C-alpha cells in the first residue's frame, strides 16, 4: 500500500485524498492548523509549520512516505531538495522549488523563451518605487511567495502613495521569509485560462479541456469549462504548457495559467499540483483533476479525459473573522436543477477565506445560486 505524505490539507488536498484513497493509498495529511479539510478524510493527521526546516525534515523522516505530495506554497522547498535523494517528491523537488516562488518560475519561463509580461523584482520599498517609476505604466505588485491573491495590488502609473501601500500589503501578506515582490506590467487581457496539464511516466503529456477563470483582487472566484471555444489558441497554450512542464520534469498534474489577449497567449503562473479553478472538473469531467493527479503520480494509465457536461462554478467566501460559522440556504441551492453546493468544512473564517463552492451548468446559474447563500458568524 502506497503511503502518501500530503503537505497542505485544504479543499484541494481533501479531494486529492479521496482520489488517492479510492486507489488504495494511505494518506497522512499535514497542515499548520487542526481539522483542516483533508485531515477529516485522511488516515492520519500532523499539525506543524512546514516552513520550519527542522520540523519538516523530522516529520518526513518519521512518516517515511513513499511519496511526498506538496499541496500548498508555504513549504521549505530546500528541505524537499535535500530529501529527494532518498524519496520521491511530487512532481519533483525542482518543480516545487521553482513554482512555489514567482520569481524563479517567471525567470525560467523567460529563459525558455515563453511569452510573459514585462517584470522586475524589488527587495525593499526603495527598489519597488524605482522599478515602478521606471515602468511608467499600469502595474501589478505581488509577493514572490503567496497564494490566493494575498498581498497583490494593481497600480496606475504615477501614484507613489499607492505604490508604498502596495509594498506594505505585499510584505504583510507574503508567505515564507523573503521580503521580495514582483512588479509586472498589467496585461489588458480579454480573458484568463487555466490549462490542466498531466505529465505521465508511461504515456504522453495530456490536457484537460481548457478552463476560463475570473479573479477578484488576485483570487479565483469563478471558472467555466466547455462553454467557449479558443480555436487555434488552445493548441498554442498546450505547446507552451508542454514546454514548461517538460523542463520542470516529474509526473503529475500542473495547473498552467495564461492571459489571452487578441491572438496572443501569454504565460502567467504555474502550480505543480491540482489548481483551485479545476475544482470544476469534479462536476464536468469523467476524471476530475484530483483523479488525474492521483493516477499520474502513481503511474497508472489514463485512458481518456472526457467532458461529460459543460459547467461553471462560483466560490463561497467569508467576509469576516469568526471562530465558527454556518453556511445557510444550501437547501435552496440544491433544489435548483443541475446545481450542486460543496462545503469545505474549514474550522474558522476570515475575510475572503474560501469556505465552499457552487457548481452549475453555466455562469449565470452559478451566480444566481450563490446569491441564495448567506453565512452566519459566531
Backbone torsions as a table, in degrees:
resi	resn	phi	psi	omega
1	UNK	NA	125.2	-178.1
2	UNK	-73.2	129.0	177.9
3	UNK	-99.6	125.3	-179.0
4	UNK	-109.6	131.0	170.7
5	UNK	-104.9	110.4	-174.7
6	UNK	-95.1	114.8	-178.9
7	UNK	-96.0	93.7	-174.1
8	UNK	119.0	124.7	-169.4
9	UNK	-131.8	36.4	176.6
10	UNK	-78.0	-157.8	-176.7
11	UNK	-65.9	-33.1	176.7
12	UNK	-68.9	-41.7	177.6
13	UNK	-63.4	-35.7	178.8
14	UNK	-62.2	-48.1	-178.5
15	UNK	-67.5	-34.5	175.9
16	UNK	-66.8	-40.2	177.7
17	UNK	-59.0	-44.0	178.8
18	UNK	-60.2	-44.4	179.2
19	UNK	-63.6	-41.0	179.9
20	UNK	-68.3	-39.2	178.6
21	UNK	-63.7	-36.6	178.0
22	UNK	-62.6	-25.4	-179.9
23	UNK	-97.5	13.3	172.0
24	UNK	87.5	14.3	-178.5
25	UNK	-85.6	155.3	168.1
26	UNK	-97.7	130.5	-175.2
27	UNK	-120.7	127.0	172.4
28	UNK	-106.5	110.7	-175.1
29	UNK	-93.3	130.1	-176.8
30	UNK	-123.0	143.3	173.3
31	UNK	-164.9	176.7	-176.3
32	UNK	-87.5	-3.7	179.8
33	UNK	-137.1	157.5	-177.6
34	UNK	-78.9	155.7	174.4
35	UNK	60.3	31.1	174.5
36	UNK	-63.9	155.0	-173.8
37	UNK	-50.7	-46.4	-178.1
38	UNK	-67.9	-30.3	178.9
39	UNK	-62.6	-26.3	-177.5
40	UNK	-72.7	-15.1	-179.1
41	UNK	-124.3	-3.7	-177.6
42	UNK	-83.3	170.0	178.1
43	UNK	-75.7	-37.4	179.9
44	UNK	-141.4	162.6	178.8
45	UNK	-137.3	142.1	175.9
46	UNK	-131.7	134.9	178.7
47	UNK	-113.6	117.3	177.5
48	UNK	-165.6	168.8	180.0
49	UNK	-86.2	109.4	-176.5
50	UNK	-75.8	-7.6	172.5
51	UNK	-83.8	-14.1	178.8
52	UNK	-81.7	112.7	-173.8
53	UNK	-58.8	-45.6	-176.9
54	UNK	-64.9	-43.3	-179.9
55	UNK	-65.1	-45.6	-178.4
56	UNK	-62.2	-47.0	-179.2
57	UNK	-61.0	-44.8	-177.8
58	UNK	-64.6	-41.6	-178.3
59	UNK	-70.4	-37.9	177.2
60	UNK	-63.8	-43.4	179.8
61	UNK	-65.3	-37.2	179.9
62	UNK	-69.5	-45.2	-179.7
63	UNK	-69.8	-36.8	-179.2
64	UNK	53.5	59.4	-176.8
65	UNK	-79.2	160.1	171.4
66	UNK	-75.3	-38.1	-179.5
67	UNK	-132.8	134.4	171.2
68	UNK	-102.5	120.1	-172.2
69	UNK	-118.9	99.3	177.5
70	UNK	-70.6	136.3	179.7
71	UNK	-126.5	-1.9	176.2
72	UNK	-137.5	173.2	-178.0
73	UNK	-84.8	-29.4	-171.6
74	UNK	-78.4	69.7	-178.1
75	UNK	-135.6	142.0	175.1
76	UNK	-76.5	96.1	-173.1
77	UNK	-71.1	-22.8	178.0
78	UNK	-64.7	-34.3	176.7
79	UNK	-64.7	-40.4	178.9
80	UNK	-63.4	-38.4	177.4
81	UNK	-62.1	-42.8	178.6
82	UNK	-62.8	-40.6	-173.7
83	UNK	-78.7	-15.2	-173.1
84	UNK	-64.7	-21.8	178.5
85	UNK	-64.4	-25.7	-175.4
86	UNK	-113.8	-5.6	-179.3
87	UNK	-158.3	165.7	-176.3
88	UNK	-89.6	125.8	173.2
89	UNK	-102.7	132.4	-175.8
90	UNK	-99.9	131.4	-7.7
91	UNK	-76.7	-28.1	171.3
92	UNK	-166.4	156.6	-179.0
93	UNK	-64.1	-37.5	178.4
94	UNK	-63.4	-44.1	179.9
95	UNK	-61.9	-43.4	-179.7
96	UNK	-65.2	-43.9	-178.3
97	UNK	-63.4	-45.0	-178.9
98	UNK	-66.3	-43.2	-171.9
99	UNK	-84.6	-19.4	176.7
100	UNK	-73.7	-9.5	-178.0
101	UNK	-126.9	115.1	-174.0
102	UNK	-59.7	-31.6	-179.0
103	UNK	-68.2	-41.4	-175.2
104	UNK	-70.8	-42.1	-179.4
105	UNK	-72.7	-34.4	177.7
106	UNK	-66.2	-41.8	177.8
107	UNK	-63.1	-41.2	-179.0
108	UNK	-66.0	-39.9	177.8
109	UNK	-60.8	-42.6	179.0
110	UNK	-64.8	-39.9	178.4
111	UNK	-62.3	-32.3	178.7
112	UNK	-81.3	-3.4	179.0
113	UNK	80.8	20.7	179.6
114	UNK	-80.4	145.4	178.9
115	UNK	-69.2	125.7	178.7
116	UNK	-137.2	166.5	171.9
117	UNK	-68.3	153.4	173.0
118	UNK	-67.3	140.5	-174.3
119	UNK	-152.5	159.4	172.3
120	UNK	-142.2	168.9	178.1
121	UNK	-119.1	157.9	175.3
122	UNK	-146.2	139.6	178.3
123	UNK	-116.8	12.6	175.3
124	UNK	-155.4	162.7	177.6
125	UNK	-60.2	-42.0	-178.0
126	UNK	-62.1	-42.4	179.4
127	UNK	-67.3	-36.6	177.2
128	UNK	-62.1	-48.0	-178.4
129	UNK	-62.1	-38.8	179.3
130	UNK	-62.4	-49.3	-179.6
131	UNK	-64.8	-40.9	-178.9
132	UNK	-60.3	-45.6	-179.4
133	UNK	-70.9	-32.8	179.0
134	UNK	-67.0	-34.2	-175.6
135	UNK	-72.9	-29.8	173.7
136	UNK	50.9	44.2	-179.5
137	UNK	-159.0	170.6	174.4
138	UNK	-63.0	134.9	-174.9
139	UNK	-134.9	165.7	172.0
140	UNK	-120.4	130.9	178.1
141	UNK	-115.1	130.1	178.3
142	UNK	-153.0	153.6	177.9
143	UNK	-63.4	149.8	176.7
144	UNK	-70.9	-17.8	179.1
145	UNK	-134.6	105.6	177.3
146	UNK	-167.4	-178.5	177.9
147	UNK	-149.2	163.3	174.8
148	UNK	52.6	36.5	175.4
149	UNK	75.8	4.3	-177.7
150	UNK	-64.8	130.7	177.2
151	UNK	81.1	8.2	-176.0
152	UNK	-94.0	138.9	177.8
153	UNK	-137.4	145.5	174.9
154	UNK	-111.2	127.7	-172.9
155	UNK	-122.2	136.4	167.5
156	UNK	-77.1	160.8	179.2
157	UNK	-67.7	145.7	171.8
158	UNK	78.5	16.1	-178.8
159	UNK	-113.0	83.0	-174.5
160	UNK	-64.6	-35.5	178.4
161	UNK	-60.6	-43.3	178.3
162	UNK	-66.3	-35.3	178.9
163	UNK	-65.3	-40.5	177.5
164	UNK	-64.3	-41.6	178.0
165	UNK	-65.4	-34.2	179.4
166	UNK	-65.1	-39.6	176.8
167	UNK	-61.0	-46.7	-179.6
168	UNK	-61.8	-43.5	179.2
169	UNK	-61.3	-42.2	-179.2
170	UNK	-65.8	-46.3	-177.5
171	UNK	-65.6	-40.4	-178.4
172	UNK	-69.9	-24.0	-174.5
173	UNK	-115.4	10.1	178.6
174	UNK	-75.7	161.3	171.3
175	UNK	-108.4	151.3	-179.1
176	UNK	87.0	-164.9	-174.0
177	UNK	-122.0	24.6	-179.5
178	UNK	-110.5	106.2	176.8
179	UNK	-76.9	75.8	-176.3
180	UNK	-135.4	136.7	-179.9
181	UNK	-124.5	158.6	171.7
182	UNK	-108.4	133.9	175.2
183	UNK	-112.8	114.3	-177.0
184	UNK	-126.4	153.6	177.8
185	UNK	-63.0	143.1	176.1
186	UNK	-76.8	121.4	178.2
187	UNK	-87.6	117.6	177.8
188	UNK	-81.0	75.3	-171.3
189	UNK	-82.9	161.0	174.2
190	UNK	-79.6	-40.4	176.3
191	UNK	-165.0	167.7	177.7
192	UNK	-114.1	148.5	178.4
193	UNK	-133.6	157.0	167.9
194	UNK	-118.2	128.1	175.5
195	UNK	-110.4	106.7	178.4
196	UNK	-75.4	118.0	-169.8
197	UNK	-119.6	126.0	-174.0
198	UNK	-116.3	115.3	175.0
199	UNK	-92.6	132.4	-177.4
200	UNK	-118.7	148.8	176.3
201	UNK	-74.7	-38.9	-174.3
202	UNK	-113.2	29.8	-179.8
203	UNK	-167.0	173.9	-179.8
204	UNK	-75.0	162.2	172.1
205	UNK	-66.1	132.7	-179.6
206	UNK	-125.5	163.2	-174.0
207	UNK	-131.5	148.7	169.6
208	UNK	-83.9	156.6	170.5
209	UNK	-54.8	137.4	-170.5
210	UNK	-62.1	145.1	176.8
211	UNK	-106.7	132.2	171.1
212	UNK	-97.6	132.7	-176.6
213	UNK	-131.0	160.0	177.0
214	UNK	-125.3	138.0	177.4
215	UNK	-118.2	148.9	173.6
216	UNK	-123.5	119.6	-176.3
217	UNK	54.7	38.5	176.2
218	UNK	81.4	2.1	-177.1
219	UNK	-115.5	133.6	-179.8
220	UNK	-60.0	132.3	176.9
221	UNK	-124.5	-36.5	-176.3
222	UNK	-141.4	147.3	169.3
223	UNK	-147.1	159.6	178.7
224	UNK	-145.5	155.1	-176.1
225	UNK	-146.9	136.5	178.3
226	UNK	80.5	5.7	-176.5
227	UNK	-106.4	2.0	-177.3
228	UNK	-152.1	165.8	-178.0
229	UNK	-130.4	120.0	178.6
230	UNK	-84.7	-11.0	-176.7
231	UNK	64.5	-138.2	-176.3
232	UNK	-67.3	-17.6	-179.5
233	UNK	-65.3	-27.3	179.3
234	UNK	-64.0	-38.6	177.7
235	UNK	-65.3	-36.4	176.2
236	UNK	-62.1	-45.1	179.4
237	UNK	-62.5	-41.0	179.2
238	UNK	-62.9	-40.6	179.8
239	UNK	-63.5	-43.7	179.2
240	UNK	-65.7	-44.0	180.0
241	UNK	-62.2	-40.6	179.0
242	UNK	-64.8	-41.8	-178.6
243	UNK	-63.7	-44.9	-177.2
244	UNK	-73.7	-37.7	-179.8
245	UNK	-74.6	-32.1	174.4
246	UNK	-63.6	-36.5	178.7
247	UNK	-68.2	-38.7	-179.0
248	UNK	-71.7	-30.2	-179.5
249	UNK	68.3	-174.9	-177.3
250	UNK	83.1	176.2	-175.4
251	UNK	-128.2	141.0	-179.1
252	UNK	143.6	-172.2	-179.6
253	UNK	-97.9	133.6	176.8
254	UNK	-115.8	137.6	172.6
255	UNK	-98.8	107.7	-175.9
256	UNK	-104.5	122.6	-176.3
257	UNK	-101.8	142.4	179.4
258	UNK	-136.9	152.0	162.8
259	UNK	-95.5	141.8	173.7
260	UNK	-118.1	122.1	-179.7
261	UNK	-132.6	109.9	-176.1
262	UNK	60.1	-122.4	177.9
263	UNK	-100.5	17.4	178.5
264	UNK	-101.0	138.3	171.2
265	UNK	-116.2	114.6	-170.7
266	UNK	-113.9	123.6	179.1
267	UNK	-63.1	134.9	178.7
268	UNK	-113.4	-70.5	-177.4
269	UNK	-146.2	174.1	-179.4
270	UNK	-148.8	136.7	174.8
271	UNK	-116.5	131.3	-177.9
272	UNK	-88.2	49.5	-172.9
273	UNK	-174.7	173.1	174.0
274	UNK	-52.7	145.6	-172.2
275	UNK	-107.8	146.4	-177.8
276	UNK	-60.6	-35.8	178.3
277	UNK	-64.4	-23.4	-178.4
278	UNK	-81.7	0.1	171.6
279	UNK	-52.9	-30.3	-179.4
280	UNK	-59.0	-26.4	-178.7
281	UNK	-65.3	-17.4	172.8
282	UNK	-62.3	-25.5	-176.6
283	UNK	-99.8	-31.0	-168.4
284	UNK	-102.6	-29.4	-167.9
285	UNK	-108.0	159.7	174.4
286	UNK	-68.7	-34.7	173.8
287	UNK	-123.9	121.2	179.2
288	UNK	-70.6	168.9	177.0
289	UNK	-59.7	-27.9	-179.9
290	UNK	-74.3	-41.3	174.1
291	UNK	-60.4	-42.1	-177.8
292	UNK	-68.1	-42.1	178.1
293	UNK	-62.8	-44.9	-179.9
294	UNK	-59.7	-46.1	-179.9
295	UNK	-64.0	-41.7	-177.4
296	UNK	-66.4	-41.4	-177.5
297	UNK	-75.9	-21.7	176.5
298	UNK	-93.5	1.4	179.8
299	UNK	60.6	39.1	174.6
300	UNK	-95.1	149.6	-177.6
301	UNK	-67.9	147.3	173.2
302	UNK	-114.8	103.4	-172.8
303	UNK	-72.5	-41.5	178.3
304	UNK	-164.3	157.2	174.4
305	UNK	-122.7	115.1	-175.3
306	UNK	-123.3	141.6	172.3
307	UNK	-85.3	112.0	-179.3
308	UNK	-79.0	-31.3	178.0
309	UNK	-162.6	153.9	174.1
310	UNK	-72.3	158.1	-179.8
311	UNK	-167.1	170.5	176.7
312	UNK	-146.5	159.4	178.6
313	UNK	-138.7	159.6	178.5
314	UNK	-141.9	128.5	-176.6
315	UNK	-77.1	156.8	173.4
316	UNK	-111.0	114.9	-174.5
317	UNK	-117.9	144.5	176.6
318	UNK	-72.2	156.9	180.0
319	UNK	-117.2	-8.0	-178.5
320	UNK	-154.3	170.0	178.6
321	UNK	-80.9	134.1	177.0
322	UNK	-159.0	141.3	177.6
323	UNK	-71.0	-26.1	175.5
324	UNK	-150.5	165.2	-175.5
325	UNK	-161.1	167.4	175.0
326	UNK	-134.4	130.0	173.3
327	UNK	-88.2	117.3	-173.8
328	UNK	-105.9	157.9	177.1
329	UNK	73.1	22.3	173.4
330	UNK	-60.7	-31.5	179.0
331	UNK	-61.4	-37.3	177.7
332	UNK	-66.1	-38.5	178.7
333	UNK	-66.0	-45.9	-177.6
334	UNK	-67.9	-18.8	178.4
335	UNK	-78.5	-11.8	179.3
336	UNK	-80.0	140.6	-177.2
337	UNK	-61.4	129.5	176.1
338	UNK	60.5	24.3	178.6
339	UNK	-112.4	138.4	-179.0
340	UNK	-132.4	142.8	175.9
341	UNK	-114.5	142.2	177.4
342	UNK	-125.8	126.9	179.5
343	UNK	-102.2	123.0	-177.2
344	UNK	-79.0	-15.3	176.7
345	UNK	58.9	42.3	173.5
346	UNK	-75.4	144.8	-170.0
347	UNK	-71.7	-21.8	-177.8
348	UNK	-147.4	173.4	-177.0
349	UNK	-125.1	152.3	167.8
350	UNK	-153.1	162.1	-172.7
351	UNK	-52.5	127.1	177.4
352	UNK	74.9	3.3	176.9
353	UNK	-65.2	133.4	-178.4
354	UNK	-78.6	116.5	-175.7
355	UNK	-105.6	-17.4	-178.4
356	UNK	-175.1	-175.9	-178.3
357	UNK	-154.4	154.0	178.5
358	UNK	-119.8	133.9	176.3
359	UNK	-109.6	141.3	-178.6
360	UNK	-153.8	169.4	-178.5
361	UNK	-67.5	-25.7	-177.4
362	UNK	-152.7	168.0	-174.1
363	UNK	-64.3	-40.1	-178.5
364	UNK	-64.0	-41.0	179.0
365	UNK	-67.8	-39.6	178.0
366	UNK	-61.7	-41.9	179.7
367	UNK	-68.6	-39.3	177.9
368	UNK	-63.1	-40.9	178.6
369	UNK	-65.5	-40.0	179.4
370	UNK	-60.5	-32.8	-178.9
371	UNK	-67.0	-19.9	176.2
372	UNK	-71.5	-27.7	-171.6
373	UNK	-76.5	135.0	169.3
374	UNK	-128.1	157.2	-179.7
375	UNK	-123.7	127.1	175.9
376	UNK	-101.3	130.8	-176.7
377	UNK	-108.7	142.7	-179.8
378	UNK	-132.9	NA	NA
